[in-house]
Amino acid sequence: MRRDLWSLVSPGVGSLAVVAFAIGVKAFETMPPVLLMANLALGLAGYEATSRMTLAMSPAFIKSRLFGIDLNKPSTKRDADGTLVRPYEGTLVPEAMGVIAGTVYLVCMFVFMPLPFVHDYHSWGSSEGGSWGSAAQSIVSSRASGTAYHFPHAHLSKFLCAFLSICCMCFLGFADNVLDLRWRDKLWLPLSASLPLMIVYAVDGGGTLIVLPKLLTPWLGQTLTLGPLYYIFMTSLAIFCTNSINILAGVNGLEVGQSVVIAATVILNNAIQLYRWPEGPLHDNNLFSFYLMVPFFFTSLALLRHNWYPSKIFVGDTYCYFAGMTFAVAAILGHNTKTVLLFFVPQILNFIYSVPQLFKFIPCPRHRMPGYLAESDQLCVSWTEFKRGDLSRAGLLTVKLCETFKLARFEYGAHGLVRMSNMTIICYVLHLFGPMHESRLTTVLLLFQVLCNTAALLVRYQLAGLLYDVVR
């Protein structure tokens, strides 16, 4: 019943949300109406296709041995003391299903891609050039008048390289699910996928000049050209976006849920910017980002329907890489890198909190998902064990800070053995509030994401004026 209600309500809610974003900030009239409706229609079609294909393809994935077992469920077999039986026994859940959403999304965008260049809504001109207008009418007009015709190759190249990077990341993510790559190897996969972005950004005349806060202008001036450092920053952003979603995972619905919230926030930010800048480069950049995000929002929403507790599918690293690269593409080619980064505050906090384990200052198990209390069907903190004498100075300092500020839970055993809760935001929430049901834990974490993204928008449009003379 709950899933039937979701299937009826969620597409309508998603449609209303996107339209409300546009109309609510009076941005609708600054967007091409037919293209907006086509983008929304393809998003809805993507929702339906993703939802149906996910269920239809699940048996094929299990048959191909692409499956996992949800360890934090009552159906998973345990010994009398609650210890998991090895090898794991439980309900088989198809894994790497994020490839379905990625494929449907790319097909939707391939269908949409020609529309901005052939649809007559803006009449982009002949020798003047322009953007997002009627290429077909311009060809006819230019031939009749004998003037030169300039096709907007720069805009087309942005679409092509965006889809190339996203497609490449989907492939690498699926390869990771199949080959089970090590963390130190998968960390650099986004680097290769982001190369087309860097090339098109450079060829398109992408600037590396940044505006400095008012506090720094007396010493460094109003602007600073970063040169190659800015490309390093953008590459790092692509690496961070793809891996940060993968790190903040381990409970049903969290990977897709956080992506849906971030996508909705990016759409809202684009709509606000489209209203503030009815024309010009800023308008075009945000329109490009908007077109990318709407189908992504709907395909991810369909995936969330099946990934929510109790999960019928696992999205796998494929989805995490696909989602992260989509955000990176929208940020880099939409020229909104700093703004999009503001929407990743929970992921940034989770990464900073996880650094001691990621860099092996504290022992890091391969999987840091929460523990499970079978008697109450609740999740609790998971643990890592060590002896203080085995830690480096950085590890000892980390333990001291966590003990002093109660940043983790500790249990002390014989012979100097120390048990410390794993350093993830998921475990930290369980440390603060105690054991809770998995669906409630996911809801709490997603509400935290919503709260952070709301605060990020307030910072972007209300507090930025304290640091900068002009807020664009």
N, C-alpha and C positions, 0 to 999 in steps of 0.2 A: 504493500500500500504506500509506504513512504517513497519507494523508488518511482511508483506510478505518479504520485503527486509531484515529485521532483521533475519528471519528464514533461509534465504539463506546465509547470510553473516556471522552471528555470529559463527556458528560451524567452518567454515573455518578459521575465524580470530582467534578463540580460539586454533585450532589445530596448526596454524602457530605460534601463540605466544608461545605455549609450546615447539614446536620443535625448534623455534628460540632461546628460552632460553637455551635449551640444546646444540644446535649446535653453537650458537653464542659465547658461552664461552668454546667451544671445550670440552664440558662435555659428548657429545654423546658417544664417544668411551670408556668412563669409565663406561657406563651403559650397562646392559644386553640388547641387541637389541630387542630380541623377547619379553622379559618382558616389555620393554618400549613401544613397539607397542601394546601389549595386554592391558597395562594400559591405553594408549591413546584411543584404540578402545573401551574399556569399558566406558571411559569418554564420548566419542561421543555417544555411545548407551545410557548412562545415560542422556545426554542432550535431545536426542530425546524422550526417555521414560518420562522424567519429563515434557517436553513441552506438550506432548500429554495427559498424565494422568492429568495434572493440569486442562486443559480445560474439559476433560471428567468427572472428579470428582466434578467439581464446583457445578452443580445442586444438587448432593447428600449432599454436605456440607450445602447448603442453606436449603434443605429440613430437615436436622437435626438441624436446627437453629444455625448453626455455621456460622454466617455472621455478618457483621458490615455495617455501613453507612459512606462513605467518607465525612466528614463534610466540607472539604475545596473544594467543587465543586459547580458549578452553579446549578446543578440538586437538591441539598439539599434545602429543603423548609425553607424559612426565613420570618419573619415579615417585615413590611415596613421599619423599622429602621435597618434591617440587623441582628436582633437577631434570633438565631436558634429556630425553633418551637419545643416544647417538647410535647410528645416524638418525637424523630428525625424521619423525613420523607425524604426519598431519595432512590437512587438506592442501592439495596442490593448487597454487595460484599462478596463473600465467604472468611471466615477467617480460620486461622490455616493451611493454605495450605503448610506451610513449612514441614509438616509431609510427604507430597508427595516426596519432594526432599530428605528428610532424609531417607525414605524407599528405594527409588531408589538407593541412594548412598550406603546404607548398602548391598543391593542385589549385586550391582556391585563389592563391595569389598569382599563379600562372594565368588563370582565367581573367583575373582583374587587371593584370599588368598592361595589356594593350589599351584599356579603356581611357586612361587619361590622355592618350596621344591621338585617339581617333574620334572621341566624342565631342560634338560641337556644343560647348557651353560657355566658352570664354573667348573664342576667336583670337588665338594668340598672335596672329599677324604673320606677315611675310618677311620682310627684311628687318623688322624690328626685333624679331625673336620674342621670347617670353617663356611661359611655363604653364603646364597642365591644361593646355587648350586643344583646339581642333587641328590636328595635323592634316587630316584629309581635306578640310576646307581650305587650309592654308596652301596646300599644294595646288588646288584648283585656282585660288585667287592669284597665287604667284605666277602660274603659267599664263593666266589671262592678262595680267598686268606686265609681264615680262620682268618682274623683279626677282631677286635672288631669294630662294627659300632656305631657311635654316631650321633643320630638325633639331629638337632639344635632346641631343645625344647625352648631355650631362645627366639629365633626369632619367633617361632610359638606363644609363650605366649604373646609376644608384640602385635601381630595381634589380638589375642583373647581378651585381656584386653582392647585394643583400641576400638574394636567394642562393647564390653560390656558397656564401659563408654559412648560411643556415643549413643548407643541404649537406655540406661537408661535415658540419658538426653533428647532424643526425646520424650520418654514416659512422663517424668516429665513436659516437656514443653507443650505437648498436654493436660496433666491434668490441667496445669495452665490456658490454653485457655478455657477449659471447666468449671473449677471450679472458675476461676477468683480469684486466691489467692492474699493475701495482700503482699506488698513489703517486709515487715519484715520476711515473711514466705518464699517467693520465693528466697530471697537472699541466703539462705543456701541450696537450692536444689542441686547445683553443688557439695557440700561437699560430699554427699552420692555417687554421680556418679563418683567422682574422687578417691574413695577408692581403686578400682581395680588398678588404675594407680600407687598409692603409694605402694601397695603390690608388684606388678611386678617390679617396680623400685628398691625396696629394695632387693627382691629375686635375681634380675638380677645383683646384686653387684653394684647398682648405687651409685656413690660416692657423698659425701657431701662436698668435698674439693673445694674451689674456689681460683682462682689466684687473688692476690691483685694488685692494681695499683702501679706503681713505687713510687708514693708519700708516700705510706703507708709502704713500705717494710722496711725502717729503724727502725720502731717501732713494726710492727706486723709480719715481715718476708714476704717471697714471696707468701706463701699460708696460708689459714685459713680453718680449718675444722668446719663447722657449725653444723653438727650432726642433731638433731631433728629440728633445726631452718630451715634447708633447706627443709624439708618436709612441714613445715608450709608455707614456701614461695611458694612451688609448689601448695599446696592446695589453697592458696590465689590467685595464678595465674589462676587456673581453675575457681574460683568464679568470679574473675575480668573479664576474657575473656567472660564468658557467660552473665554477667549482663551489661558490658560496651556497647555491641552492642545493647542491649535492651534499654539502657538509651539514646543513640544517635539515636533516631528514631522519627517518626512523620510526615514524608513526603514520598510520593510515591518513591520507589526505593532506599531509603537510607540504610536500614538495609542490603539488599542483595548487593547493590552496594559497600558498604564499605567492605563487606566480600569478594567479587570478587577481589577487589584491593589488600586486604591483602593476599589472597590466591595466586594471581599472583606474589606478592613480595616474599612470602615464597618459591614458586617454583623457582624463579630466584635465590634466596639465596642458595637453595639446589643445583642447577645446578653449581653455582660458586664453592661451597664447593666440589662437586664431581670432578670438574676439578682440584682443588687444592690438593685433597687427593684421588688419584686413587685407593687406597686400605686401609684396616685397619678399626678400629672401627668408625672413623669419616666418612669414606665413607659409611659404612653400615647404620649408624644412619641417614645420610642425604638421602640415598636411600629410607629408610623406610618412612621418612617424605614426600619425593617426591611422592611415591606411594599413600600415603593418600591424598595429596593435588590435584593431577590432576583430579580424578573423582569428588572431591568436587567442584573444579573450574567450571567444565562443568555443573553439576547439578544446581549449583547456578546461572550460566549464563542463563540457561533455565528458572529458576524461575524469574530472573530479567526481562526477556523478557515480562512476563505477569504482573510484579509488577511495571514496569516503567509507568510514567504518560502518559495517565490516567490509573490508576491501575485497572486491571480486578480481581485481587485477593489481599488479605492481607496475609502476611506470618505468622503473629502472633508470640507469644513468642516461639512457637515450633521451628521456624527456628533460632531465636536468640540464643536459648540454644544449638541447634544442631551445629550451626556454631562455637559458642564460645568453646564448648567442643572439636570439631574437631581441632581447633587451639591449644587448651591446650594439647591435646594428641600428636600432631605433635611436639610441643615444648618440652614436658617433656620426651617422649620416644625417640624423635630425639635428645635430649640433646642440644637444642637450645633455652633454656628459655629466656636468656637475649636478644638474637637476635630477637626473635619473639616479645618480649615486646617492642622493639624499633619500631616495625611496628604498635603499638597501641598508638602512640603519640596523635593523635586527640581524641581518646577515653579517654586517661589519662587526657588530658586538659579539656575535657568535664566533666569528673568525678570531677576533682578538682574545676572547676567553679561551678558545681552543688552542692557541699558539703553543703553550707549554707542552701539550700532548702531540700536536702536529710536528713539532721540532724535537720530540723525544726527550724533553727535559723531564717529563713525567711519562712513565710507561703508557703506551697507547694501544689498546686492543684493536683488532681489525674492525670490529663493529662495536659502536658505542650506543646502541639503541637502549632504551630504558629496560629495567628488569620487570618481571611479571609476578604478581601475587595471585596464584591460582585460586586460593580460597575466597578472595573478594573480587576477582576479575578486574584488578586495578594495576596500573603501572607504577613503578617505584624507581628510585635512582639505580643505576648500574655502577659497577665498581671497577677500579684498577688497583692492583696490589703491588707493594714494593717495600723495601727496607731503606731507611734513611741513608745508611752507609753506602748504598748502591747509587745514590743520586749525585749528579754534578752540582756545582755551586748554584747554577741557574735553577735546577730542580729544587734544591733546598730553599732557595729564596721564594720560589713559587709556593711551596708548601707553607712556609712561614706567613706569607701574605694571605693565603687562603684561610689559614687557621685564625689569623688576627682579625680579618674582616668578615669571617664566616661566609666565604665565597664558595665553599664546598662542604660536604659532609665527611667526617672522618670517623673511623673505627680503629682501635688500637688492639693488637693481639700480642701473643707471646713472641719472645725473641726479636723484638723490634719490628714486627710485621705491621704495616700500616695499610688500611683500606681507605681509599679516597674515591668519592663519587666522580664519575667521568665529567670532563670539563666541556659540557655543551649547554646551550641555553635550555634545552629540553630537561636535562637533569637538574639544572639550577632551579627551574620552575617547580619541579618535584621536590627539590630540597627546601624551597621556601614554603610551599603549600601542602606538602605531604602527598601520599599516593592519591591518584585520581583515575577515573575511567579514561580509556584511550580517546574516545570521541570528545570528552570534555577537555582533555589536555590539548588536542588539536584546536578546539574552539578558542581556548585561552591564548594559545600562541598566535592564531590568526587575528584575534582581537588586538593583541599587542602589535601585530604588523599594521593593522588599520590605524591604531592610535599613533604609531610612529610616522606613518605616511601622511596622516592629517597634520601632524606637527611639522612635517617637512614642507608641506604646502604653505603653511603659515609662515615658516621661516623664509621660504622662497619669495613670497609676495608681500609680506608685512615687515619682517625684520631685516631683509636684505638692504632696505633703504638706509639703515643705520651704518652699513659698511660701505655702500657704494652710492655715488651721486646719482647714477642713472641705473634703474632696474629694468632690464629688457626681458 
